[in-house]
Amino acid sequence: MKTKSSRQFHDLLLKYSQTDEPEKRKKIEKVLWEHYGQERAVFVLDMSGFSRLTRKYGIVHYLSMVRRMQLTSEPIVRSFDGYMIKFEADNCFAAFPTPLQAVNAAIAMQHAFDAANIITEDDLDIHIACGVDYGRILVIEGEDCFGEAVNRASKMGEDVARAGEILVTREAMQMIPAALAIKSHEVTLSVSGLNISAHVIDFRAESQACK
């Protein structure tokens, strides 16, 4: 990884905002992208049912589910050559070399939680929604990530996707070889005034997980 410290990242951002010289800003921006920039598939997972379950059973009940989500999702991320960026509340942020790996990790997670839900009480079942995009992002490894791909994956995973859904931007989907025949259907999403062309992965039609 090319990433360096979080402190250096934030120091550079501060320097950027404190100078009014365009050339200096360009140089600082260049340094940020050189040291923290990556081309990655961004994966964002959101757990469903927070308000209902917290209101009914309290925060401890839901936090116990969040912990189970974390313990299940992290090894799946690693198994598809991805790496964890952060867990935030009931969300999981991860990055992968390719959209295919991100999508297959999402499919594997959906199947894993479906299987786990067979042996848990209904109000302890974990249901997830996932968003995937690809692009150039800034990454502070193990801490945070920033960029348009992060924003779009977050909007899809957290705001749009329903429980059990995997949404992938059209741009990311186009990077997956058609020969792999991953089943999906196209949708147009509107989030906060932003229109996103995306695909819903029809993963329950048949098993498609392959690296």
C-alpha positions in Angstrom: 0.0 0.0 0.0 1.2 3.6 -0.7 -0.8 5.1 2.2 1.0 6.9 4.9 -0.1 8.3 8.3 -3.5 9.8 9.1 -1.7 12.8 10.7 0.2 13.6 7.4 -3.1 13.3 5.5 -4.9 15.8 7.7 -1.9 18.1 7.9 -1.8 18.3 4.1 -5.5 19.1 4.0 -5.0 21.9 6.4 -2.1 23.3 4.4 -4.3 23.2 1.3 -7.0 25.3 3.0 -4.6 27.8 4.5 -3.0 28.8 1.2 -4.6 31.0 -1.4 -2.0 30.3 -4.0 -3.4 28.1 -6.7 0.0 26.5 -7.6 0.6 25.5 -4.0 -2.8 23.9 -3.8 -2.1 22.0 -7.0 1.1 20.7 -5.5 -0.5 19.7 -2.2 -3.4 17.9 -4.1 -0.8 16.1 -6.2 1.0 14.8 -3.1 -2.3 13.6 -1.6 -3.2 11.6 -4.6 0.4 10.2 -5.0 0.5 9.0 -1.4 -3.2 8.2 -0.7 -4.7 7.6 -4.1 -5.9 4.2 -5.2 -8.1 2.8 -8.0 -10.4 0.5 -6.2 -13.9 -1.1 -6.1 -15.6 0.4 -3.0 -18.0 -1.8 -1.0 -20.4 -0.5 1.6 -22.6 -2.7 3.7 -25.5 -1.5 5.8 -27.5 -3.5 8.3 -31.3 -3.2 8.1 -33.8 -2.7 10.9 -31.8 -0.5 13.3 -34.7 1.8 14.4 -37.3 -1.0 14.8 -35.0 -3.4 16.7 -33.4 -0.7 18.9 -36.9 0.7 19.8 -38.2 -2.8 20.6 -35.2 -4.3 22.4 -32.7 -1.6 23.1 -29.3 -0.7 21.8 -27.5 -3.6 23.4 -29.5 -6.1 21.4 -28.7 -4.3 18.2 -25.0 -3.8 19.0 -24.7 -7.6 19.6 -25.9 -8.1 16.1 -23.5 -5.5 14.8 -20.6 -7.4 16.4 -21.8 -10.6 14.7 -21.9 -8.8 11.4 -18.3 -7.6 11.8 -17.0 -11.0 12.7 -18.8 -12.6 9.6 -18.0 -9.9 7.0 -14.3 -9.2 7.6 -13.0 -12.7 6.8 -15.2 -12.8 3.7 -13.7 -9.4 2.6 -10.2 -10.9 3.0 -11.1 -14.1 1.1 -11.8 -12.1 -2.0 -8.5 -10.1 -1.8 -10.2 -7.1 -0.3 -9.2 -5.2 2.8 -11.2 -3.5 5.5 -11.3 0.2 5.7 -13.6 0.7 8.7 -16.6 -0.4 10.6 -18.8 2.6 11.3 -22.0 2.0 13.4 -23.8 -0.8 11.6 -21.9 -0.2 8.3 -18.9 -2.0 6.8 -16.6 -0.1 4.4 -14.1 -2.2 2.3 -12.1 -2.0 -0.9 -11.2 -4.5 -3.5 -8.9 -4.6 -6.6 -11.9 -5.2 -8.9 -15.7 -4.9 -9.0 -16.0 -8.6 -9.6 -14.3 -9.4 -6.3 -16.4 -6.8 -4.5 -19.6 -8.2 -6.0 -18.7 -11.8 -5.2 -17.8 -10.8 -1.6 -21.3 -9.2 -1.4 -22.9 -12.3 -2.7 -21.0 -14.5 -0.3 -22.0 -12.3 2.6 -25.7 -12.4 1.7 -25.5 -16.2 1.6 -23.6 -16.3 4.9 -26.2 -14.2 6.7 -29.1 -16.2 5.1 -27.5 -19.4 6.4 -26.9 -17.9 9.9 -30.5 -16.6 10.1 -31.8 -20.2 9.9 -30.6 -20.9 13.4 -31.3 -17.6 15.1 -34.5 -16.1 16.4 -36.2 -13.8 14.0 -35.3 -10.6 15.9 -31.6 -11.6 15.9 -31.6 -12.3 12.2 -29.1 -10.1 10.3 -30.2 -8.6 6.9 -27.8 -6.5 4.9 -27.9 -4.1 1.9 -24.8 -3.5 -0.2 -23.5 -0.9 -2.6 -20.5 -1.2 -5.0 -18.8 1.3 -7.2 -15.3 1.7 -8.7 -13.1 4.7 -9.0 -10.1 6.7 -7.8 -10.3 7.3 -4.1 -8.2 8.6 -1.2 -7.6 6.0 1.4 -6.2 6.2 4.9 -5.7 2.5 5.5 -7.7 1.1 8.4 -9.3 4.5 9.1 -11.3 6.1 6.3 -11.8 6.7 2.5 -13.0 9.5 0.4 -14.1 10.1 -3.2 -17.0 9.9 -5.6 -16.9 6.1 -5.7 -17.2 6.1 -1.9 -20.1 8.5 -2.0 -22.1 6.5 -4.6 -21.4 3.2 -2.9 -22.6 4.7 0.4 -25.7 6.2 -1.1 -26.7 2.9 -2.7 -25.8 0.7 0.3 -27.1 2.9 3.0 -29.9 4.9 1.4 -31.3 3.0 -1.5 -30.7 -0.8 -1.3 -33.3 -2.8 0.5 -32.5 -5.7 2.8 -31.1 -8.5 0.8 -30.1 -6.3 -2.2 -26.8 -5.7 -3.9 -26.6 -2.5 -6.0 -23.7 -1.9 -8.4 -23.1 1.2 -10.5 -23.3 0.7 -14.2 -19.6 1.8 -14.6 -18.5 -0.9 -12.1 -20.7 -3.5 -13.7 -19.2 -2.8 -17.1 -15.8 -3.8 -15.7 -17.1 -7.4 -15.0 -16.5 -9.7 -18.0 -19.8 -10.5 -19.7 -18.6 -14.1 -20.1 -19.1 -14.6 -16.4 -22.8 -14.1 -16.9 -23.6 -12.5 -13.6 -27.3 -12.1 -13.6 -28.6 -8.6 -12.9 -31.2 -6.0 -14.0 -30.7 -2.3 -14.6 -32.3 0.4 -12.5 -32.1 4.2 -12.3 -31.7 5.5 -8.8 -32.3 9.0 -7.5 -30.6 10.0 -4.3 -30.5 13.5 -3.0 -31.0 14.9 -6.5 -28.3 12.6 -7.9 -29.2 10.1 -10.6 -27.3 6.9 -10.6 -27.5 4.2 -13.3 -27.0 0.9 -11.5 -27.6 -2.9 -11.6 -29.4 -5.0 -9.0 -27.5 -8.3 -8.7 -29.9 -11.3 -9.1 -27.7 -13.5 -6.9 -30.4 -15.8 -5.6 -31.2 -17.1 -9.0 -28.0 -19.2 -8.9 -24.7 -19.4 -7.2 -22.2 -17.1 -8.9 -19.5 -16.6 -6.4 -16.1 -17.0 -8.1 -12.9 -15.1 -7.7 
